Amino acid sequence: MKQIGLVAIGRNEGQRLRQCLVSATNKVARVVYVDSGSTDGSLELARSIGADTVELDLSIPFTAARARNEGFARLLELAPDIEFVQFVDGDCEVVDGWLQRVAQ
């Protein structure tokens, strides 16, 4: 399968984030989670699942676009050979078979 990376973004997603990250575990080459100021342990949760994490600077307003862009930059920094990137919000899951289908 072609190299796929995943960028998940969120803030205080809790168990939804766990489900999101687990849905992609072992299906992508690299996972990056971008956090927008969570206070519920989302960063620690993402790290415990094996995701690389990015904490957004609190002095700049949060937007989904900013989070995705910073996550994408970090993903390319870690794995410049990535061919495809799946962006997902932390309250969503990757459906079984989706990544294999899009990488064909």
Secondary structure as GFF3:
##gff-version 3
##sequence-region A 1 104
A	DSSP	beta_strand	4	10	.	.	.	ID=ss1
A	DSSP	alpha_helix	15	24	.	.	.	ID=ss2
A	DSSP	beta_strand	30	35	.	.	.	ID=ss3
A	DSSP	alpha_helix	42	49	.	.	.	ID=ss4
A	DSSP	beta_strand	52	55	.	.	.	ID=ss5
A	DSSP	alpha_helix	64	78	.	.	.	ID=ss6
A	DSSP	beta_strand	84	89	.	.	.	ID=ss7
A	DSSP	alpha_helix	98	102	.	.	.	ID=ss8
###
